[in-house]
Amino acid sequence: MTEITSGDVSRRTLLKGAGAVAGAATMGGLFSAGAGAASAFAAGKTVSVGSNQSDPAARKEDVAWVAAATKAGFDVKLNTVDHNTFQNQINSYLQGTPDDIFTWFAGYRMQFFAQKGLAVDVSDVWTKVSKNFTTGFKTASTGLDGKQYFVPSTWYPWAVMYRKSVFKAAGVDPAAIVTWADFINACKIFKSKGLTPIALGDKGGWEAMGTFDFVNLRTNGYKFHTDLLGGRASWKDARVQKTFKNWESMFPYQNANTLDLEWSDAAQLVLQKKAAMQVMGAFHASIYTDPADLADLALFPFPEINRANRRDAVEAPIDGYMLSKAASKNSANAKALAAWLASSDYSNAIASVSPTSLFANVNMPASDNPFVRQQVALVKASKYVTQFLDRDTRPDFAGPIVGPALQNFLKNPGDKVKIAANLQNQWDALPPA
Amino acid sequence: MGAKVPPRRRRSAFTKKDRLVLFGLVGIPTALCIALVVIPAILTILLSFTFWDGIGGLKTIHWAGFQNYRQIFTLYEAFPKALRNNALWLVFFALIPTPAGIILAYFVDKKLKGTNFYQTAFYLPMVLSLAVTGIVWDYIFRTNGLVNSLLGNTSAESAISWFGDPHKNIWVVLGIASWRHVGYIMMLYLAGMKAVDPALHEAAAIDGATDWYTFRRVIFPSLSAVNVIIVVVTVIDSLRAFDLVYIINRGRNGLELLGVLVYENIFGESSRIGWGAALATMLFLLSIIPIMIYLYQTFKKDK
C-alpha cells in the first residue's frame, strides 16, 4: 500500500538494491552452463510468472531474466505486482487465478502453501537440477511431506554490519570480537567515544526479530530455537527468559527511539558514523550509494554467548519460485521453465544487472567483492542455517503476534516474563494449522 | 397474475410509471445493499464463530463456538488497547473538534472579511485522503522530521519521539485527525446554517438578542437535522479510524485501533478469518447500537 511501512516487504527488494549499488564485482563473464533446455517447452502455451519484485532495481532483474528465457525459447509472461499488495493478497491470489509460477520464500512460508495444496510438487524438476544446489538448499525447498515445492534463486545472510574506518578509529578489532564479553566490551569503548554502539530501528516490528533469533540461537542453540518457533518448546520455558536477559544487556548500548526508526533509519546511523554496528541483513548495503562508503562496509558473525553453541548458526533467508495450482494445467511448460530458473543461465541473467546478488546455484563463480565474499564465508562456516523468524514459524504468529511482543519488550524489558507467557498463550490460542 | 386480480381501489396517487420509477430508485439500491452489505455482514457474524485460515472451501471452516470471543477478551493484548483508543478517539472528537467545527461555522457564517479563504483553508484537509494526510504528518513529526528540526533535535538520540512513544503518539494522532475533522464539521454545519430562514435572524435581532444568543437559542435548535448527521458522522469516524495510524506505524505500539486489528488479522498470509470476523462483529455492534438508539430517540421526538 505504501512504501513508508515496510514490514518484511522491503527486505528482499532492498537486497536487490544492494546488488545494484556495488559495481565492483564482476561475474567472470557470462558463460552459459547450458542447462536451459527449452526443448521440453511446448509452443503456444505461455507460462505466466507472478512477481512481487516491484522495486525498480528488482524489476530490472526480472526483465533481464525474462529476456534471457525468451532468447532460450521460452514463452514467458511476467506479471509484476506491487510488493505489499502481493504479500497482502497472497491467499486470495493463490486460490483465485494465480500465475503458473510465483515468487516466494523458502522455509515455513513455503511449507504452509504446500501443505494447503496451493503449490505443485516439483520433485521431478529437482531430480534434474539437484546438482546445481547444495543439500542445505534442497532441505530448504522441501515440504513436510518430503517433496520439493520450491526453486531457490538468491539468498542473503544476517550479521553484525559495521564500517571498518569506525572500528579502526576506535581501536577495536572486529576479528577479536568472539564472545559476548568481547562484544559488550567493544560496545563500552564505542560509547566512551560518544558513538551509539548498536543501531536498532524496529518501527516495522520485524527488524528486531533478527536480533532475537541470534540471541536465542546463541543462548539456547539451534534445536531449541527451531523447537520454539515450531511450537514444540514453550515460550514459558526458562530458556526464553535467558534469551531475553541476554538481549536486554544490549539495551544500554542501543540508540533511543528504536520504535520511531525503520531499519534504514538505523542503518543511516552506521553509514553516517554516528553508530558503530547494526544487526541486519546484508541488504544493509543498499543505502550505501557512494562506492567509497561501500568499500568501507564489512560484517562479522553475531558473537558467541554460550560456549556450547559457539557461532554455529546463521540466518540466511532464501528467495525463489513456486508453482501455483494453476500450473498443473500447464504442467510441462511450467516445469520446463522452473528447471531453467534453477540453471546458471537464469543466475547469469540476474548477475548481469545485479553483480552482488548471492545465488543458490553452486555453479555460479565466486564474487571478488570482499563484502560478498564475507557473506559466503559466513554461511560456509556455519553448521546451521535458519531463515528468519517470520519464515520459520506460522505466519499468523510471526507478524501479528511476535512483532508487537518484541516491540513491547524493547519498551518494557521489565515485563519479559509477562510478554513470554502471553506469547505462549497466544500460540496456544491459534487454530490448529 | 395482474390480469386476473379484480381491480382494487387505489389509495395511493401513484401512477404505474411512478411505481416503476419508485421501484427502480428504491428497489435496486435496496437489493444492492442487501447483496453487498447485509448478507456479507451476516456471513461475517457467522464466520466469527469459526476457525478458518481463508484457504479452501466450506469444509475447511471449523466451528469454534465462542472461543474467538473468549480468547480476544482474555488473551489478546492489543484488544483492550484498541478498545481504549477507540473510546478515547470518540470522546476526544465529541469534546474538541466537533464543537470547534460548529464554532468555526458560526464565525465563518458571520461573513467576516476573507470568509471564503477561511472556509477553503479549514476544509482543505478534508479533500486529502487520510492516507495522504498520514504521509504528510509523518514527515512533520518523525524523529528527523520538520518539528524536531525546528526544535533543534537533529540526532535520533535527542529527537522527541512523537510517534514512537506510546504515551504521546495517540495524542499526536488525535490532533492530526481533529485537524481534518474540524473542517468537515464546519462545512456540514455551514451548509445547514445557509439554509436557515433569514427571517429567524431578523426576528431574533428585533427582539434584541445578541448574535451568540441567537445562534445558541434559535439557530442551533433549528438545525436538529444537521445535528443528527454530525453526531452520526463523529461516532462513525471515531470507530472506523484506520488509515492514519496504519500509515504511521501499522497501528501498533500505542496506536492500536479496532479497525487495524480487523485488517491485520484478515489480510496477508496470516489470515485468521474467524478471529478477525469476531473483532469486526464487535466493531459493528459498537457502531450500530449507539447510533440506532440515538436515531430512534431523535425521530421519536420529532413525531
Interface residues (C-beta under 8 A of the other chain):
Chain A: M1 T2 I4 T5 G7 Q87 N88 Q89 I90 N91 S92 L94 Q95 R109 F112 K116 G117 L118 T196 K203 G204 G205 N255 A256 N257 T258 L259 D260 L261 D265 L269 K274 R394 P395 D396 F397 A398 G399 P400 G403 P404 Q407 N408 K411 N422 N425 Q426 A429 L430 P431 P432 A433
Chain B: F51 W52 D53 G54 I55 G56 H62 A64 Q71 L75 Y76 E77 A78 A131 I135 D138 R142 T143 N144 S155 A156 E157 A159 S161 W162 F163 G164 P166 Y246 I247 N249 R250 R252 N253 E264 N265 F267 G268 E269 S270 S271 R272 G274
